[in-house]
Amino acid sequence: MRIGAYLSPGGDLAAAVGLAQRAEQLGYESVWVTHGLGRDSFLVLAAYGAATRTIHLGNGVVPVYPRHPVAMAQAALTLSEMTAGRFRLGIGVSHRPMVEAMLGVTLSDPLGVTREYVEVLRGAFGSSASFEGRHYRVKWSLALPERPPAPPIYLATLGAKMCELAGEIADGAILWLCSPDYVRRVAIPAFERGRRRAGKSLDGFGVVAAVPLAITPDADAARRAFRTELSRYLMLPFYRAMLEASGFGAALAEFDRTGETPGTLADALGAVGDAERGRAFVRAYRDAGVTLPTARPITFPDAPWYGPTLEAAAGW
């Protein structure tokens, strides 16, 4: 059975490149990198790709609003060429506080923008992008004698409508902080509805779920770190809506009262402690319909549990 790993570099990019090499040695199917407020994920993956030979590479995910789809396509095709087709492109709409407050870009009509964005990408990955839509007007082709391999397109999904859209137009989906129960009840049925609209089944559709893990004897420290990490997500509307739909309304209300992530919510969204607990949590995602559970060691590589978690989860 396949398992991937999220390897966000933290403070030491060179050390993270070493972790990508170690993940390949351990037999991980792929390594994934977030984009958000950190380093450019294309460049990080280029470093990972240069240091490895067989492991697949994915960004999970690059926000679409600040980057024109043609610019996204150029970066994706270049990285696919550099890594001999090992790259997977993950894109998403991000969140209003990040897109509007930080970047000054308007986040509107996320479903419509995403649909058009993927259509432009498909054209740019193929013979040419010729598109006239509400959000994008493009006439472009890649001026290379030989076209690099087109990477599969994965969409970041939280709510049911974006899950449906991913099923309809994408090659796969990327989930984060969605509990196994939410995956089973909401995400998978929505992917299926989208696939049916496209006249397809779920066969071949990749469902990637980042699985927060800390395999450590110091469970209290890792749990505190995870609760702190979760706090920023609990202030973002898209995550809050998904967590409400997951049945965590009381936990969100407690967070609103206290400003602290409840331990019960952290325990529902991640596995901290011994290897058996971590293995069972990964298995729960797989049983819910996830095709590629992706071990995501909690926080960053300087955490004492990061390396041991990467080692322990290989082969799960």
N, C-alpha and C positions, 0 to 999 in steps of 0.2 A: 504494500500500500504506500502511496506517495505522501510525503509531507514536505512543506516548504518552511522557510524561516524569514522573518523580518529582521534585518540588520541595519538599524539606523546608527550612523557612526558616532554620535555624541561628540565628545571633545577631541577625539584622536582618529582622524581618517585613516592613517597608516595602519593602526591597530585593527580597524574595521575591515580593511582589505585582507588582513591576515585571518580574520574571522570568516570572511567569504571563502577563502581558500580552505579553511578547516571545514566549513559546511559542505564543500564539494567532497572532501575526503571522507566525511561522515555519511555521504550518500543522500543528502537533501536533494529534492527534485529541483528546487529553485530558491533564490534569495530575492527579497523584495525590499524596497526603500521608500520611505515616506518623502514628501516634498514640502508642503506646508511652509513652516517658518524656518526650516533648516537649509541645508545645502541644496544646490540644484541636483535633483535626482538623476537626470541624464548623465551628468558628469560623474556622480558617485558610481553609477552603474557601469560607466565606461571604465572606471578604475577597477571595479570588481571583475568586469569582463576581461580586462587585460591580464589579470592575475589568475584567471581560471580558464578551463578548457571545455567543460561539458555541462556545468550547472546552468539552468535557465535563470533569467534575470527579469525582474518586473518593477515598475514604479507604481506605488499604491498610495496616493494617486497624485497626478498633476492637475491643478485647477485649470479649468478651461477659459474662464472669463479674461484673465490677464494675457492669454497667449492665443494669437490667431491660429485657426486650425492648419493653415499651410505651414506656419512656423513649427507647430507641433509635429506635423508630418515630416518635415525636413529633419528634425532632431530624431524622431523615431526611426526613420529609414536609415539614417547615418549610424545610429547605434545598432540597429539590426544587422547592417553590413559589417560593422566592426566586430560583432560577436557571432558571426556566421549563423544568423537566424535564431539565436537563443533568447531574444528580447521579446517581452510582452508589454504593451502599452496600457497603462491604467490611467484613466481620466475621471474627473468628477467636478461637480459644480462648486464645491467648497461651502462656505458659510457666509452669510451677510456681514457679520462683524469683521471678518477677514477681508472679504472682497471690497466692501464699501468703505468701512471705517479706516482700514489700513491702506488700501490701494486707491481709493477714490473711483472705483469702477462700479457701475450699477449692476446688481444681480437681479435680473428679471426673467420671467418665463423660463425657469430652469429646464423643464421638460422640452419645450420648443427649441431652446438653444442647443440642448444636448442632441436632439434628433438631427438638427441641421449640421451640427459640428461633426457628428459621426459620418453623415453623408459626404461632407467635404473631405474628411479623412479617407474614406473609401475611394473616392475619386483620385485623391493625391497619391494613394498607395498603388493605384492602378495606372491606366494610361494617361489620365489627366483629370483635373478638378474643374468642372464647368457647372456652376450652380448659381441659381437665383432664388433666394429665399427671403424671409422676413428679416432675419438677423445677419445673414452672410450673402455676399455677392462675390463670386470667385471665378476666375478664368486663369488657370495655372497648370503647368506641367513641369516635371522634373527633367532638367537638361543634363541627363547622363546617358552614355551609350548603353549601359546595362543597369536595369532597375534592381536595387537591393530587395531582399525578401521582405514582404509585407508582414509586419507583426500583427498578432491578434489584438483586438481591442476589448478591454475590460472596463466596465463602468462601476464606479463607486455607487452603492445603493444602500439606502436606509428604509425609506418609506415604500409602501406597496406600489405606488404609481411608477416610481423610478425603477423598482424591480421589474415591473411589467415591461417598461421601455427597454431595459437591458436584455430581457428575454427576446424581445422583438428584433432589436437592431445590433446587438453586440455579440461577441464571441464568448463572453463570460462576465462575471460580476465579482466585486470585491466588497466584503462585509467587515465591519469593525464595530465592536461592542454590541453586536447582536447576539443574544443568548441562544443556546441550542433550541430552546422551545420556540423562540421567535422565528428562527430559521425554518423550523418545521411547519409552524402554523401560518406564517405570513409570507416569508421570502420565497420559499420553494413553490407554493401554489401560484404566486405572482409571476415568477419566472415561467412557469408552465403556461399561464394565460398569455404572456407575451410571445412565447414560442409558437403557440397555436395560431396567434394572429399572423405570424410569419410563415405558417404552414410547416412548422418543424416540431420535433420532439425535444426533450431535454438532453438527448444523447449528444455528446460532444460539447455541451455547454459547460464551461468551467465555473465552478462556484468556489471562490477563494475566501476563507474566513481567517482573519488574524486572531490567534488564540493567546491571550495574555497568560504567561506562565512565569513562575519563579520556583525552581527546585532548590530548596535551601533548608538547612536546619534552623535558620533564624527567620521563621515565618512571620513573626511580629514585625520585624523591620521591613520585610518585603511587602507585607500587607499595608503598612503605613505609607510606603512609597507609592504603592498602587492607588491608594485612596487619594493621595495628593495629586497624582497624575490624572485621575478621573475628574477631579473638580472642574478643570477647564472645559471638559466636554459637557458637563451638566449645565453649563451656562449657554450652550449653543442650541437654538431652536430646533434644528433638524434632529439632533440627538435626543432632545427632550421629547419630541413627538414620537420617535421610535421607542424610547424607553417607556413612555406612557402606554403605548400600544402593547408593550411587552408585559404590562402589569406591575410596573415599578412606580406608580403614581405616588404611593405613600413614601417611598424612599426619596423621590424628588421633593416632596413637600418637606420632609425632614431636612434635606439639604438646604432648601430655601430658608428654613427657620434658623439653622445652626451655622451654615456656611461650610459644613464638613460633609464629605461623602460618607454615607452610612456603611458600616462594615458589611451589612447584609447584601448591599448592592455590589460591593467589591467582590464578595464571595460568589455572587451569581454570575459575574462577568469575567472572572479570572480564576486560575488555580494556583494556590500558593501552598508549599509544603513539600511532601515527599513525592517520589516519582510515580507512585501508584495513583495518587490524586491527579497529577498532571496527565498521566496516560488515560485515565477515565474521562477527563474533560475533553481531550482531543477526540476520543472515541465517541463522545456524545455529539460533537459537531459532525463527525463522519456519519453517524447513524441518522442525524437530522437531514442529511442530503448534501452536505458539503463535499465537493470532490477533491479539494486540496486544503486541508487544515494547514495553517501556517503558524508555526510556533513563533510567538512574539515575546522574547524575554522582557520582563517588566523594566521600564526606564531605559538606561543606556549602558554601554559596555563596561563602564567603570564600576558598576554595581557588582558586589561580590558574588551574586547568584547568576550573573549573565552568562559567563562561560560555562559553568556547570549545567545550566538549563539547556544551552545549545547542545552540549554533549549528551545530556540525558534524553532529550526529545528525539534524537536521530533514530529513525526506524519505527517510530510510533505510528 
